[in-house]
Amino acid sequence: MLSVCIPVFNYSVEKLVKQLTEQCEKSNIPFEINIFEDGSDDKFVEINKNITNHKNTNHLISQTNIGRSAARNHLANISKFDKLIFLDCDSEIPSDQYIKKYIENSKNHIVCGGTIYLKSQYRKELSLRYKYGIKREMTSAELRNKQPNVSFTTNNFLISKSIFDKIKFREFLKDYGHEDSLFGFELKQNNISIKHIDNPVIHCGLETNKVFLDKSLKAINNLVIIKNNTFIDPAFTNDIRLIRNQRKATKIGLNIFVKLIFNKFEKTIRNHLIKSTNPSLFWFNFYKLAYYTKLVENEKAKIKRH
C-alpha cells in the first residue's frame, strides 16, 4: 500500500528510517522505504549502509548528484505501491501517529502534512533560517488550505502514484528552489486538489545564515529559469509573490529606489542577515527583491544588445 521515498544528500537517516519502520509495522500495512543517495559523500553512504537491516528498506546509491527533481522522479518510478510518501532526509517525526494519519487521509490524491520547528533548535548562526521557518513555514493546515496549491511543499507529502506519474517534477530544475512551486502550479492546472492536514515533521537540518541566504538567491536563479522556459505556462508567475512584488514595484517606479538602496547598502544588509541574532525578514525580503530586480534588468539589457 505505502512506499516511503526519501532522497538523501550527505545526511544520516538511521533515526528517521527506524521511526518510519516502527510506525508502518504497527499500522500492519504492506510498505517499503526507499532511500536514494543522490551523490552523497562516501562517509555518509557508509553511515547509512545499515538501514537495510530495517524491514523492507532499500538503499539505492547514485555516484553522481542528479538533482532534487530527478531524484524524486526516480524514487517514484521504482516504488511498487499505490501511495507514496515523500520526506526530506533532514526530517524528524514528532508523533507516533504520523503514518496512521496519512493512511486515514489516503483517499485524497495529495495530502501535505506541514513542518514545525522547536525552540531548542535556535542558534545565533542559524537565526535567519530558524526565524524564516517559524514565521513562514510553520503554518496550520487551516491556513494552508486557503491556498492549497500555492502552499504545497515537497518535504512532507503523500501522493497517489497515478497522479505522480501524470505530473512529475521538472528535471531541468537541478538546484534548490521552486520545484515545489512549479509542481503545485501544474497540479492546479490539471485540476488536482491538495488537502493539507496537521501531520508535521520537524525540519532538523537548519543551514547557517550565510548558507541559507546564498541558497535563497540560488532559488531565485531557479525562478528565472522556470520563467524563461517556453514549456511552462506563463501564468505560473502569477502565483509567485516575489515576481508580483517586483512587477508592482516597477509599475509604480519603486524599482529605482530598490536599486539605489541595494547598491549602497547591500553589504550592510547582508551582514545584518548573516550576523544578527534576530535578523529582519523585511530586509531578507528586500534583499531577494533587489536581487531578482537586478536579474530581470540584466536580462532586458542582454536582449537590447542583441
Beta strands, then each sheet from edge to edge (+ up, - down):
strand 1: 2-8
strand 2: 31-38
strand 3: 57-62
strand 4: 83-87
strand 5: 91-92
strand 6: 110-112
strand 7: 115-116
strand 8: 156-160
strand 9: 195-196
strand 10: 201-203
sheet 1: 3+ 2+ 1+ 4+ 8- 6+ 9+
sheet 2: 5+ 10- 7-
end
